[in-house]
Amino acid sequence: RGLVRLALETGARLTPVYVFGGNDLFFQFLTSNSRLARASRRCGASITFFWGRWWWFPVVPRAPPHGMVIAMGEPLPSRRAAAADGLPTPAEIETLSKEYEEALVALFNAYKADAGDPDGELIVI
């Protein structure tokens, strides 16, 4: 919601973008319900060990074996917060956030077959 709030404060346009295969750029150590994941939740910050193409130089991503598809949608119309102080209300943030989420899900559904996952479902948390 911070990105949406910032867009409303500055009048920037939000463009939905989805990277199919982006999760496969790096290997992750102990994900899901591991001790490290539970510790991350308790700390309120992500503690993640990752590596890419080479274990000794982890910041270089690896090429996913199935490739990547980057899908970009049309930018949402720009708008500014209506208040005189320029700060958006929670209702304005919620409205634009829902619009962005709907645009992102529509983009995912439009390109998921091209990306090799025709039965895929995007779940926005």
Disulfide bonds with the S-S distance in Angstrom:
none
